[in-house]
Each structure stands twice: as C-alpha cells, then as structure tokens.
Amino acid sequence: MSGLDSISMRNLDEQALTTLARRLAAAVTRGGVMHLRGELGAGKTTFARALLGALGVGARIKSPTYSLIESYALPNLSVHHLDLYRIADPGELEWLGLDELAVEPSLIVVEWPEHAGRALPAPDLIVHLAHAGGARDVVLEPAGARGTLWLQSAGILDPVQAGKASR
C-alpha cells in the first residue's frame, strides 16, 4: 500500500466518510471492482451503504455478513456487495459464481477480500479503512487505470499528480 497515486485522508468522521463514498459513486457508474479493507468496525459497511445509496439503490441496503452477497439491479448497472468475513477457506466461494458477477456493466464491492484468496476479480480500487479514535483514516489505492480514473473523475486525484505517479 504505497505509491504516489495513493490518497490518504485522516480523521474522517462518519459524515465525511459517507460524503467520500458518495463522491466515488458518481465515478463508478460503468462498473469495476472495489475492495474494502480494514478491521472490524472500521467503516467498510458504512462506506458500502453510502456508495450503493448514492448509486441509486433504493431498497434497504443490508449487510451481506450472513448471506455473503447482496445484488441490486439498477437501470444501467448491476451492483454486487459481498462480505466475506465468515469465509474460512477460499474454496467455500466456488458455489457463489463470482465469475458470473463480473459481467459488464457491474460493480463488485467486497468487504474482507483477503478471505477470498485468488477467487475474486482483481480490484480497480482498494479502500483501506482504519480506526482513528472516534474517526477513520482512509487510504484510497488505485490498483489499475480504472481505479485511477475513478479517483480523477471524483475530483480526489489530480490528473497531473496521477501522471507523475505513473512514471
């Protein structure tokens, strides 16, 4: 988790965290893969709910902790929210049909991606969340060109800064 193109934000309260997720929502409307990493209670589900709500998911946005996956059909995008906290072995994911989720245009948002081993599609953006007292520290790490574009489109990463980082 390093590089000039990673963006660090410190001491975000819940409102600032949800505002950040909403800003990103405007940039991810063509789909991709986002991994949410962090300890229990670091804000992964709060971030995911704000992102999905801003995308237009009108239904109650449930945490997929027990169901493992919640899918939502939007007019121009399928959204799949996964929570893999309860996965003990990546082999348990075979029956989920993860390869079928990546059909474009779809957005896959994964909490606890480290539990999946190599079973998940590669991320475009990794969102690292950490406790910071009563707030959260966030690092946005683009893992490819699409993730960098998301951060640029959301006004979070300056295109000039991104160009310097890729050299």
VMD Tcl script that builds the backbone (N, CA, C; Angstrom):
set m [mol new atoms 501]
animate dup $m
set s [atomselect $m all]
$s set {name element resname resid chain x y z} {
  {N N MET 1 A 0.839 -1.180 0.000}
  {CA C MET 1 A 0.000 0.000 0.000}
  {C C MET 1 A 0.879 1.238 0.000}
  {N N SER 2 A 1.532 1.488 -1.093}
  {CA C SER 2 A 2.297 2.711 -1.184}
  {C C SER 2 A 2.333 3.165 -2.618}
  {N N GLY 3 A 2.796 4.361 -2.825}
  {CA C GLY 3 A 2.855 4.900 -4.172}
  {C C GLY 3 A 2.315 6.305 -4.183}
  {N N LEU 4 A 2.768 7.073 -5.152}
  {CA C LEU 4 A 2.340 8.463 -5.237}
  {C C LEU 4 A 0.864 8.608 -5.546}
  {N N ASP 5 A 0.275 7.574 -6.150}
  {CA C ASP 5 A -1.116 7.699 -6.539}
  {C C ASP 5 A -2.087 7.279 -5.445}
  {N N SER 6 A -1.599 6.819 -4.304}
  {CA C SER 6 A -2.479 6.528 -3.180}
  {C C SER 6 A -2.817 7.841 -2.484}
  {N N ILE 7 A -4.062 7.969 -2.080}
  {CA C ILE 7 A -4.530 9.181 -1.412}
  {C C ILE 7 A -4.856 8.833 0.036}
  {N N SER 8 A -4.261 9.554 0.968}
  {CA C SER 8 A -4.521 9.338 2.396}
  {C C SER 8 A -5.378 10.465 2.941}
  {N N MET 9 A -6.365 10.077 3.728}
  {CA C MET 9 A -7.238 11.044 4.389}
  {C C MET 9 A -7.308 10.654 5.860}
  {N N ARG 10 A -7.146 11.621 6.717}
  {CA C ARG 10 A -7.075 11.318 8.141}
  {C C ARG 10 A -8.257 11.914 8.902}
  {N N ASN 11 A -8.627 11.187 9.959}
  {CA C ASN 11 A -9.638 11.643 10.912}
  {C C ASN 11 A -10.974 12.027 10.274}
  {N N LEU 12 A -11.483 11.152 9.406}
  {CA C LEU 12 A -12.794 11.385 8.806}
  {C C LEU 12 A -13.878 10.925 9.772}
  {N N ASP 13 A -14.831 11.802 10.047}
  {CA C ASP 13 A -15.974 11.363 10.847}
  {C C ASP 13 A -16.934 10.617 9.913}
  {N N GLU 14 A -18.027 10.100 10.445}
  {CA C GLU 14 A -18.946 9.290 9.638}
  {C C GLU 14 A -19.517 10.091 8.474}
  {N N GLN 15 A -19.838 11.353 8.700}
  {CA C GLN 15 A -20.384 12.181 7.624}
  {C C GLN 15 A -19.357 12.357 6.507}
  {N N ALA 16 A -18.108 12.606 6.851}
  {CA C ALA 16 A -17.061 12.772 5.832}
  {C C ALA 16 A -16.817 11.456 5.087}
  {N N LEU 17 A -16.908 10.338 5.800}
  {CA C LEU 17 A -16.733 9.032 5.156}
  {C C LEU 17 A -17.852 8.768 4.153}
  {N N THR 18 A -19.080 9.059 4.522}
  {CA C THR 18 A -20.196 8.849 3.601}
  {C C THR 18 A -20.135 9.836 2.429}
  {N N THR 19 A -19.674 11.054 2.672}
  {CA C THR 19 A -19.503 12.021 1.586}
  {C C THR 19 A -18.459 11.517 0.589}
  {N N LEU 20 A -17.381 10.963 1.075}
  {CA C LEU 20 A -16.350 10.395 0.210}
  {C C LEU 20 A -16.927 9.271 -0.647}
  {N N ALA 21 A -17.684 8.375 -0.035}
  {CA C ALA 21 A -18.296 7.262 -0.782}
  {C C ALA 21 A -19.247 7.797 -1.848}
  {N N ARG 22 A -20.013 8.820 -1.520}
  {CA C ARG 22 A -20.946 9.405 -2.488}
  {C C ARG 22 A -20.207 10.054 -3.660}
  {N N ARG 23 A -19.087 10.685 -3.381}
  {CA C ARG 23 A -18.272 11.274 -4.459}
  {C C ARG 23 A -17.781 10.181 -5.403}
  {N N LEU 24 A -17.329 9.083 -4.837}
  {CA C LEU 24 A -16.845 7.974 -5.664}
  {C C LEU 24 A -17.970 7.337 -6.472}
  {N N ALA 25 A -19.175 7.332 -5.928}
  {CA C ALA 25 A -20.304 6.708 -6.626}
  {C C ALA 25 A -20.506 7.310 -8.006}
  {N N ALA 26 A -20.329 8.597 -8.126}
  {CA C ALA 26 A -20.514 9.254 -9.421}
  {C C ALA 26 A -19.493 8.784 -10.448}
  {N N ALA 27 A -18.363 8.245 -9.989}
  {CA C ALA 27 A -17.293 7.825 -10.895}
  {C C ALA 27 A -17.333 6.342 -11.250}
  {N N VAL 28 A -18.096 5.543 -10.528}
  {CA C VAL 28 A -18.044 4.086 -10.727}
  {C C VAL 28 A -19.262 3.544 -11.469}
  {N N THR 29 A -19.981 4.410 -12.151}
  {CA C THR 29 A -21.247 4.013 -12.773}
  {C C THR 29 A -21.096 3.073 -13.961}
  {N N ARG 30 A -19.889 2.870 -14.439}
  {CA C ARG 30 A -19.673 1.922 -15.544}
  {C C ARG 30 A -19.141 0.583 -15.046}
  {N N GLY 31 A -19.038 0.442 -13.733}
  {CA C GLY 31 A -18.657 -0.829 -13.150}
  {C C GLY 31 A -17.178 -0.969 -12.890}
  {N N GLY 32 A -16.858 -2.088 -12.240}
  {CA C GLY 32 A -15.499 -2.397 -11.849}
  {C C GLY 32 A -15.513 -3.156 -10.536}
  {N N VAL 33 A -14.367 -3.199 -9.895}
  {CA C VAL 33 A -14.224 -3.960 -8.648}
  {C C VAL 33 A -13.560 -3.078 -7.601}
  {N N MET 34 A -14.183 -3.003 -6.435}
  {CA C MET 34 A -13.663 -2.224 -5.317}
  {C C MET 34 A -13.525 -3.134 -4.101}
  {N N HIS 35 A -12.341 -3.155 -3.518}
  {CA C HIS 35 A -12.108 -3.914 -2.292}
  {C C HIS 35 A -12.090 -2.956 -1.111}
  {N N LEU 36 A -12.774 -3.337 -0.042}
  {CA C LEU 36 A -12.801 -2.558 1.194}
  {C C LEU 36 A -12.065 -3.350 2.256}
  {N N ARG 37 A -10.990 -2.795 2.773}
  {CA C ARG 37 A -10.158 -3.482 3.761}
  {C C ARG 37 A -10.126 -2.702 5.068}
  {N N GLY 38 A -10.083 -3.426 6.168}
  {CA C GLY 38 A -9.982 -2.794 7.470}
  {C C GLY 38 A -10.479 -3.729 8.556}
  {N N GLU 39 A -10.150 -3.398 9.779}
  {CA C GLU 39 A -10.562 -4.204 10.924}
  {C C GLU 39 A -12.069 -4.125 11.124}
  {N N LEU 40 A -12.567 -4.969 12.020}
  {CA C LEU 40 A -13.974 -4.903 12.401}
  {C C LEU 40 A -14.310 -3.493 12.876}
  {N N GLY 41 A -15.419 -2.968 12.399}
  {CA C GLY 41 A -15.872 -1.656 12.829}
  {C C GLY 41 A -15.130 -0.478 12.224}
  {N N ALA 42 A -14.292 -0.730 11.218}
  {CA C ALA 42 A -13.503 0.355 10.617}
  {C C ALA 42 A -14.321 1.227 9.668}
  {N N GLY 43 A -15.537 0.783 9.297}
  {CA C GLY 43 A -16.389 1.601 8.455}
  {C C GLY 43 A -16.634 1.044 7.058}
  {N N LYS 44 A -16.279 -0.206 6.822}
  {CA C LYS 44 A -16.462 -0.805 5.499}
  {C C LYS 44 A -17.932 -0.831 5.087}
  {N N THR 45 A -18.801 -1.286 5.965}
  {CA C THR 45 A -20.222 -1.370 5.626}
  {C C THR 45 A -20.837 0.025 5.516}
  {N N THR 46 A -20.440 0.941 6.358}
  {CA C THR 46 A -20.921 2.322 6.265}
  {C C THR 46 A -20.543 2.908 4.914}
  {N N PHE 47 A -19.301 2.686 4.498}
  {CA C PHE 47 A -18.830 3.177 3.211}
  {C C PHE 47 A -19.628 2.536 2.073}
  {N N ALA 48 A -19.797 1.216 2.124}
  {CA C ALA 48 A -20.525 0.499 1.068}
  {C C ALA 48 A -21.974 0.974 0.976}
  {N N ARG 49 A -22.638 1.142 2.107}
  {CA C ARG 49 A -24.033 1.600 2.090}
  {C C ARG 49 A -24.160 2.990 1.475}
  {N N ALA 50 A -23.244 3.887 1.822}
  {CA C ALA 50 A -23.285 5.238 1.257}
  {C C ALA 50 A -23.032 5.196 -0.245}
  {N N LEU 51 A -22.099 4.382 -0.683}
  {CA C LEU 51 A -21.790 4.240 -2.102}
  {C C LEU 51 A -23.001 3.700 -2.859}
  {N N LEU 52 A -23.579 2.613 -2.362}
  {CA C LEU 52 A -24.723 1.995 -3.025}
  {C C LEU 52 A -25.934 2.921 -3.032}
  {N N GLY 53 A -26.168 3.607 -1.929}
  {CA C GLY 53 A -27.275 4.553 -1.868}
  {C C GLY 53 A -27.118 5.667 -2.888}
  {N N ALA 54 A -25.898 6.180 -3.027}
  {CA C ALA 54 A -25.643 7.247 -3.992}
  {C C ALA 54 A -25.769 6.754 -5.431}
  {N N LEU 55 A -25.543 5.463 -5.650}
  {CA C LEU 55 A -25.712 4.894 -6.990}
  {C C LEU 55 A -27.185 4.738 -7.364}
  {N N GLY 56 A -28.050 4.794 -6.354}
  {CA C GLY 56 A -29.472 4.696 -6.634}
  {C C GLY 56 A -30.140 3.447 -6.103}
  {N N VAL 57 A -29.427 2.676 -5.293}
  {CA C VAL 57 A -30.052 1.508 -4.675}
  {C C VAL 57 A -31.085 2.048 -3.692}
  {N N GLY 58 A -32.353 1.830 -3.995}
  {CA C GLY 58 A -33.413 2.387 -3.172}
  {C C GLY 58 A -33.883 1.441 -2.086}
  {N N ALA 59 A -33.623 0.168 -2.292}
  {CA C ALA 59 A -34.042 -0.821 -1.310}
  {C C ALA 59 A -33.203 -0.666 -0.051}
  {N N ARG 60 A -33.666 -1.272 0.998}
  {CA C ARG 60 A -32.871 -1.302 2.226}
  {C C ARG 60 A -31.552 -1.990 1.898}
  {N N ILE 61 A -30.456 -1.330 2.184}
  {CA C ILE 61 A -29.135 -1.877 1.871}
  {C C ILE 61 A -28.674 -2.687 3.074}
  {N N LYS 62 A -28.804 -4.001 2.924}
  {CA C LYS 62 A -28.471 -4.904 4.023}
  {C C LYS 62 A -26.988 -5.256 3.985}
  {N N SER 63 A -26.430 -5.501 5.147}
  {CA C SER 63 A -25.075 -6.014 5.206}
  {C C SER 63 A -25.122 -7.485 4.813}
  {N N PRO 64 A -24.275 -7.900 3.864}
  {CA C PRO 64 A -24.293 -9.305 3.446}
  {C C PRO 64 A -23.442 -10.213 4.333}
  {N N THR 65 A -23.330 -9.888 5.606}
  {CA C THR 65 A -22.496 -10.677 6.510}
  {C C THR 65 A -22.922 -12.142 6.533}
  {N N TYR 66 A -24.201 -12.421 6.554}
  {CA C TYR 66 A -24.668 -13.811 6.621}
  {C C TYR 66 A -25.000 -14.386 5.253}
  {N N SER 67 A -25.499 -13.568 4.342}
  {CA C SER 67 A -25.861 -14.055 3.012}
  {C C SER 67 A -24.646 -14.097 2.081}
  {N N LEU 68 A -23.558 -13.465 2.449}
  {CA C LEU 68 A -22.312 -13.319 1.697}
  {C C LEU 68 A -22.416 -12.343 0.532}
  {N N ILE 69 A -23.585 -12.273 -0.113}
  {CA C ILE 69 A -23.727 -11.377 -1.251}
  {C C ILE 69 A -25.145 -10.810 -1.309}
  {N N GLU 70 A -25.224 -9.533 -1.601}
  {CA C GLU 70 A -26.495 -8.861 -1.888}
  {C C GLU 70 A -26.324 -8.198 -3.240}
  {N N SER 71 A -27.230 -8.465 -4.151}
  {CA C SER 71 A -27.152 -7.902 -5.500}
  {C C SER 71 A -28.317 -6.952 -5.739}
  {N N TYR 72 A -28.042 -5.914 -6.512}
  {CA C TYR 72 A -29.031 -4.890 -6.812}
  {C C TYR 72 A -28.983 -4.594 -8.311}
  {N N ALA 73 A -30.130 -4.562 -8.943}
  {CA C ALA 73 A -30.219 -4.247 -10.369}
  {C C ALA 73 A -30.637 -2.797 -10.523}
  {N N LEU 74 A -29.743 -1.994 -11.060}
  {CA C LEU 74 A -30.033 -0.603 -11.362}
  {C C LEU 74 A -30.267 -0.497 -12.862}
  {N N PRO 75 A -30.834 0.593 -13.352}
  {CA C PRO 75 A -31.140 0.692 -14.787}
  {C C PRO 75 A -29.953 0.392 -15.716}
  {N N ASN 76 A -28.759 0.869 -15.388}
  {CA C ASN 76 A -27.602 0.674 -16.269}
  {C C ASN 76 A -26.432 -0.031 -15.605}
  {N N LEU 77 A -26.677 -0.648 -14.455}
  {CA C LEU 77 A -25.576 -1.236 -13.702}
  {C C LEU 77 A -26.109 -2.292 -12.741}
  {N N SER 78 A -25.421 -3.411 -12.674}
  {CA C SER 78 A -25.683 -4.399 -11.623}
  {C C SER 78 A -24.654 -4.166 -10.528}
  {N N VAL 79 A -25.098 -4.167 -9.286}
  {CA C VAL 79 A -24.196 -3.945 -8.166}
  {C C VAL 79 A -24.245 -5.175 -7.265}
  {N N HIS 80 A -23.051 -5.667 -6.914}
  {CA C HIS 80 A -22.942 -6.841 -6.053}
  {C C HIS 80 A -22.077 -6.458 -4.849}
  {N N HIS 81 A -22.667 -6.556 -3.666}
  {CA C HIS 81 A -21.983 -6.218 -2.418}
  {C C HIS 81 A -21.698 -7.528 -1.692}
  {N N LEU 82 A -20.420 -7.829 -1.504}
  {CA C LEU 82 A -20.018 -9.064 -0.844}
  {C C LEU 82 A -19.378 -8.750 0.498}
  {N N ASP 83 A -19.649 -9.596 1.480}
  {CA C ASP 83 A -18.985 -9.520 2.773}
  {C C ASP 83 A -18.449 -10.920 3.051}
  {N N LEU 84 A -17.136 -11.067 2.998}
  {CA C LEU 84 A -16.511 -12.389 3.100}
  {C C LEU 84 A -15.913 -12.670 4.476}
  {N N TYR 85 A -16.346 -11.917 5.477}
  {CA C TYR 85 A -15.802 -12.070 6.824}
  {C C TYR 85 A -15.906 -13.511 7.323}
  {N N ARG 86 A -16.996 -14.177 7.042}
  {CA C ARG 86 A -17.234 -15.522 7.568}
  {C C ARG 86 A -16.612 -16.636 6.731}
  {N N ILE 87 A -15.918 -16.289 5.669}
  {CA C ILE 87 A -15.279 -17.292 4.817}
  {C C ILE 87 A -13.972 -17.743 5.471}
  {N N ALA 88 A -13.850 -19.032 5.705}
  {CA C ALA 88 A -12.638 -19.576 6.318}
  {C C ALA 88 A -11.660 -20.080 5.263}
  {N N ASP 89 A -12.183 -20.464 4.100}
  {CA C ASP 89 A -11.345 -21.021 3.043}
  {C C ASP 89 A -11.870 -20.516 1.703}
  {N N PRO 90 A -10.993 -20.046 0.819}
  {CA C PRO 90 A -11.451 -19.542 -0.484}
  {C C PRO 90 A -12.266 -20.566 -1.279}
  {N N GLY 91 A -12.070 -21.861 -1.032}
  {CA C GLY 91 A -12.844 -22.894 -1.722}
  {C C GLY 91 A -14.334 -22.796 -1.447}
  {N N GLU 92 A -14.699 -22.171 -0.333}
  {CA C GLU 92 A -16.109 -22.006 0.012}
  {C C GLU 92 A -16.833 -21.082 -0.971}
  {N N LEU 93 A -16.076 -20.326 -1.748}
  {CA C LEU 93 A -16.673 -19.352 -2.666}
  {C C LEU 93 A -17.059 -19.954 -4.011}
  {N N GLU 94 A -16.680 -21.189 -4.278}
  {CA C GLU 94 A -16.955 -21.807 -5.582}
  {C C GLU 94 A -18.424 -21.745 -5.958}
  {N N TRP 95 A -19.311 -21.978 -5.019}
  {CA C TRP 95 A -20.747 -22.019 -5.311}
  {C C TRP 95 A -21.364 -20.637 -5.505}
  {N N LEU 96 A -20.618 -19.568 -5.201}
  {CA C LEU 96 A -21.167 -18.217 -5.350}
  {C C LEU 96 A -21.243 -17.753 -6.810}
  {N N GLY 97 A -20.487 -18.361 -7.688}
  {CA C GLY 97 A -20.489 -17.951 -9.088}
  {C C GLY 97 A -19.893 -16.568 -9.292}
  {N N LEU 98 A -18.762 -16.318 -8.667}
  {CA C LEU 98 A -18.143 -14.993 -8.744}
  {C C LEU 98 A -17.810 -14.581 -10.175}
  {N N ASP 99 A -17.448 -15.536 -11.023}
  {CA C ASP 99 A -17.122 -15.192 -12.401}
  {C C ASP 99 A -18.330 -14.633 -13.141}
  {N N GLU 100 A -19.522 -15.064 -12.758}
  {CA C GLU 100 A -20.743 -14.557 -13.394}
  {C C GLU 100 A -21.073 -13.134 -12.964}
  {N N LEU 101 A -20.556 -12.707 -11.817}
  {CA C LEU 101 A -20.828 -11.357 -11.317}
  {C C LEU 101 A -20.096 -10.295 -12.124}
  {N N ALA 102 A -18.992 -10.670 -12.729}
  {CA C ALA 102 A -18.150 -9.695 -13.413}
  {C C ALA 102 A -18.647 -9.329 -14.812}
  {N N VAL 103 A -19.836 -9.803 -15.188}
  {CA C VAL 103 A -20.387 -9.449 -16.491}
  {C C VAL 103 A -20.663 -7.946 -16.502}
  {N N GLU 104 A -20.152 -7.278 -17.524}
  {CA C GLU 104 A -20.289 -5.822 -17.616}
  {C C GLU 104 A -21.703 -5.424 -17.995}
  {N N PRO 105 A -22.198 -4.301 -17.607}
  {CA C PRO 105 A -21.580 -3.451 -16.596}
  {C C PRO 105 A -22.023 -3.872 -15.191}
  {N N SER 106 A -21.060 -4.148 -14.353}
  {CA C SER 106 A -21.365 -4.483 -12.970}
  {C C SER 106 A -20.291 -3.908 -12.062}
  {N N LEU 107 A -20.723 -3.538 -10.876}
  {CA C LEU 107 A -19.816 -3.056 -9.853}
  {C C LEU 107 A -19.823 -4.097 -8.744}
  {N N ILE 108 A -18.636 -4.548 -8.368}
  {CA C ILE 108 A -18.487 -5.526 -7.297}
  {C C ILE 108 A -17.760 -4.830 -6.151}
  {N N VAL 109 A -18.416 -4.745 -5.003}
  {CA C VAL 109 A -17.854 -4.119 -3.812}
  {C C VAL 109 A -17.670 -5.223 -2.781}
  {N N VAL 110 A -16.423 -5.431 -2.343}
  {CA C VAL 110 A -16.105 -6.579 -1.491}
  {C C VAL 110 A -15.510 -6.141 -0.163}
  {N N GLU 111 A -16.189 -6.509 0.915}
  {CA C GLU 111 A -15.634 -6.349 2.258}
  {C C GLU 111 A -14.883 -7.635 2.597}
  {N N TRP 112 A -13.752 -7.528 3.232}
  {CA C TRP 112 A -12.907 -8.654 3.633}
  {C C TRP 112 A -12.409 -9.457 2.414}
  {N N PRO 113 A -11.901 -8.791 1.373}
  {CA C PRO 113 A -11.449 -9.523 0.180}
  {C C PRO 113 A -10.290 -10.472 0.457}
  {N N GLU 114 A -9.531 -10.219 1.507}
  {CA C GLU 114 A -8.392 -11.079 1.830}
  {C C GLU 114 A -8.813 -12.508 2.180}
  {N N HIS 115 A -10.078 -12.711 2.507}
  {CA C HIS 115 A -10.579 -14.052 2.823}
  {C C HIS 115 A -10.829 -14.878 1.565}
  {N N ALA 116 A -10.774 -14.265 0.402}
  {CA C ALA 116 A -11.110 -14.954 -0.843}
  {C C ALA 116 A -9.911 -15.527 -1.583}
  {N N GLY 117 A -8.715 -15.225 -1.117}
  {CA C GLY 117 A -7.551 -15.680 -1.853}
  {C C GLY 117 A -7.569 -15.108 -3.258}
  {N N ARG 118 A -7.421 -15.970 -4.257}
  {CA C ARG 118 A -7.415 -15.526 -5.657}
  {C C ARG 118 A -8.770 -15.725 -6.340}
  {N N ALA 119 A -9.800 -15.982 -5.565}
  {CA C ALA 119 A -11.116 -16.282 -6.143}
  {C C ALA 119 A -11.832 -15.044 -6.683}
  {N N LEU 120 A -11.393 -13.864 -6.284}
  {CA C LEU 120 A -12.055 -12.620 -6.696}
  {C C LEU 120 A -11.396 -12.032 -7.931}
  {N N PRO 121 A -12.167 -11.268 -8.703}
  {CA C PRO 121 A -11.532 -10.494 -9.774}
  {C C PRO 121 A -10.592 -9.454 -9.152}
  {N N ALA 122 A -9.563 -9.085 -9.882}
  {CA C ALA 122 A -8.610 -8.086 -9.385}
  {C C ALA 122 A -9.332 -6.763 -9.151}
  {N N PRO 123 A -8.941 -6.055 -8.096}
  {CA C PRO 123 A -9.604 -4.778 -7.806}
  {C C PRO 123 A -9.120 -3.667 -8.721}
  {N N ASP 124 A -9.993 -2.710 -8.936}
  {CA C ASP 124 A -9.621 -1.465 -9.596}
  {C C ASP 124 A -9.208 -0.434 -8.548}
  {N N LEU 125 A -9.832 -0.536 -7.372}
  {CA C LEU 125 A -9.545 0.386 -6.278}
  {C C LEU 125 A -9.628 -0.377 -4.968}
  {N N ILE 126 A -8.646 -0.126 -4.102}
  {CA C ILE 126 A -8.662 -0.695 -2.756}
  {C C ILE 126 A -8.841 0.466 -1.781}
  {N N VAL 127 A -9.855 0.343 -0.940}
  {CA C VAL 127 A -10.132 1.352 0.079}
  {C C VAL 127 A -9.725 0.746 1.418}
  {N N HIS 128 A -8.681 1.321 2.010}
  {CA C HIS 128 A -8.192 0.872 3.315}
  {C C HIS 128 A -8.801 1.781 4.375}
  {N N LEU 129 A -9.474 1.198 5.356}
  {CA C LEU 129 A -10.092 1.968 6.434}
  {C C LEU 129 A -9.479 1.538 7.760}
  {N N ALA 130 A -9.226 2.505 8.633}
  {CA C ALA 130 A -8.636 2.198 9.936}
  {C C ALA 130 A -9.248 3.099 11.002}
  {N N HIS 131 A -9.314 2.563 12.206}
  {CA C HIS 131 A -9.792 3.346 13.347}
  {C C HIS 131 A -8.816 4.485 13.625}
  {N N ALA 132 A -9.359 5.639 13.939}
  {CA C ALA 132 A -8.549 6.800 14.338}
  {C C ALA 132 A -9.299 7.489 15.466}
  {N N GLY 133 A -9.263 6.873 16.635}
  {CA C GLY 133 A -10.066 7.375 17.749}
  {C C GLY 133 A -11.528 7.201 17.400}
  {N N GLY 134 A -12.305 8.268 17.447}
  {CA C GLY 134 A -13.714 8.209 17.072}
  {C C GLY 134 A -13.938 8.417 15.591}
  {N N ALA 135 A -12.871 8.565 14.836}
  {CA C ALA 135 A -12.965 8.810 13.402}
  {C C ALA 135 A -12.307 7.664 12.635}
  {N N ARG 136 A -12.072 7.879 11.337}
  {CA C ARG 136 A -11.450 6.864 10.489}
  {C C ARG 136 A -10.358 7.499 9.647}
  {N N ASP 137 A -9.306 6.741 9.432}
  {CA C ASP 137 A -8.294 7.098 8.441}
  {C C ASP 137 A -8.590 6.261 7.209}
  {N N VAL 138 A -8.440 6.863 6.044}
  {CA C VAL 138 A -8.751 6.187 4.787}
  {C C VAL 138 A -7.581 6.354 3.827}
  {N N VAL 139 A -7.217 5.261 3.167}
  {CA C VAL 139 A -6.249 5.319 2.075}
  {C C VAL 139 A -6.942 4.740 0.856}
  {N N LEU 140 A -6.975 5.520 -0.215}
  {CA C LEU 140 A -7.545 5.090 -1.489}
  {C C LEU 140 A -6.381 4.702 -2.386}
  {N N GLU 141 A -6.338 3.429 -2.746}
  {CA C GLU 141 A -5.223 2.898 -3.524}
  {C C GLU 141 A -5.716 2.373 -4.873}
  {N N PRO 142 A -5.512 3.130 -5.938}
  {CA C PRO 142 A -5.905 2.601 -7.243}
  {C C PRO 142 A -5.017 1.420 -7.597}
  {N N ALA 143 A -5.635 0.347 -8.081}
  {CA C ALA 143 A -4.889 -0.864 -8.416}
  {C C ALA 143 A -4.815 -1.048 -9.925}
  {N N GLY 144 A -5.179 -0.028 -10.646}
  {CA C GLY 144 A -5.143 -0.080 -12.101}
  {C C GLY 144 A -5.630 1.226 -12.679}
  {N N ALA 145 A -5.643 1.275 -14.006}
  {CA C ALA 145 A -6.031 2.503 -14.701}
  {C C ALA 145 A -7.457 2.924 -14.368}
  {N N ARG 146 A -8.375 1.954 -14.248}
  {CA C ARG 146 A -9.765 2.295 -13.944}
  {C C ARG 146 A -9.873 2.942 -12.562}
  {N N GLY 147 A -9.162 2.410 -11.579}
  {CA C GLY 147 A -9.187 2.990 -10.242}
  {C C GLY 147 A -8.644 4.409 -10.219}
  {N N THR 148 A -7.564 4.640 -10.975}
  {CA C THR 148 A -7.014 5.994 -11.088}
  {C C THR 148 A -8.028 6.926 -11.729}
  {N N LEU 149 A -8.677 6.451 -12.782}
  {CA C LEU 149 A -9.706 7.251 -13.450}
  {C C LEU 149 A -10.858 7.567 -12.508}
  {N N TRP 150 A -11.263 6.581 -11.689}
  {CA C TRP 150 A -12.324 6.832 -10.705}
  {C C TRP 150 A -11.942 7.990 -9.795}
  {N N LEU 151 A -10.705 7.949 -9.271}
  {CA C LEU 151 A -10.277 8.998 -8.343}
  {C C LEU 151 A -10.183 10.349 -9.034}
  {N N GLN 152 A -9.753 10.352 -10.285}
  {CA C GLN 152 A -9.715 11.600 -11.046}
  {C C GLN 152 A -11.129 12.121 -11.290}
  {N N SER 153 A -12.024 11.247 -11.727}
  {CA C SER 153 A -13.400 11.648 -12.033}
  {C C SER 153 A -14.126 12.175 -10.806}
  {N N ALA 154 A -13.791 11.637 -9.643}
  {CA C ALA 154 A -14.414 12.079 -8.396}
  {C C ALA 154 A -13.758 13.346 -7.851}
  {N N GLY 155 A -12.703 13.815 -8.531}
  {CA C GLY 155 A -12.013 15.016 -8.065}
  {C C GLY 155 A -11.135 14.773 -6.857}
  {N N ILE 156 A -10.766 13.527 -6.630}
  {CA C ILE 156 A -9.959 13.171 -5.466}
  {C C ILE 156 A -8.477 13.145 -5.825}
  {N N LEU 157 A -8.170 12.779 -7.059}
  {CA C LEU 157 A -6.788 12.693 -7.534}
  {C C LEU 157 A -6.627 13.633 -8.722}
  {N N ASP 158 A -5.697 14.541 -8.628}
  {CA C ASP 158 A -5.401 15.480 -9.702}
  {C C ASP 158 A -4.762 14.718 -10.861}
  {N N PRO 159 A -5.227 14.924 -12.108}
  {CA C PRO 159 A -4.650 14.219 -13.255}
  {C C PRO 159 A -3.140 14.432 -13.405}
  {N N VAL 160 A -2.636 15.617 -13.052}
  {CA C VAL 160 A -1.200 15.870 -13.138}
  {C C VAL 160 A -0.462 15.006 -12.129}
  {N N GLN 161 A -1.003 14.910 -10.925}
  {CA C GLN 161 A -0.423 14.081 -9.874}
  {C C GLN 161 A -0.419 12.618 -10.322}
  {N N ALA 162 A -1.498 12.166 -10.942}
  {CA C ALA 162 A -1.583 10.782 -11.407}
  {C C ALA 162 A -0.547 10.522 -12.494}
  {N N GLY 163 A -0.326 11.490 -13.378}
  {CA C GLY 163 A 0.677 11.329 -14.426}
  {C C GLY 163 A 2.073 11.194 -13.863}
  {N N LYS 164 A 2.387 11.967 -12.842}
  {CA C LYS 164 A 3.709 11.873 -12.195}
  {C C LYS 164 A 3.877 10.529 -11.519}
  {N N ALA 165 A 2.782 9.999 -10.951}
  {CA C ALA 165 A 2.862 8.732 -10.223}
  {C C ALA 165 A 3.114 7.561 -11.168}
  {N N SER 166 A 2.683 7.675 -12.413}
  {CA C SER 166 A 2.826 6.544 -13.319}
  {C C SER 166 A 4.202 6.489 -13.979}
  {N N ARG 167 A 5.045 7.477 -13.758}
  {CA C ARG 167 A 6.388 7.471 -14.351}
  {C C ARG 167 A 7.330 6.586 -13.602}
}
mol reanalyze $m
mol bondsrecalc $m
mol representation Tube
mol addrep $m
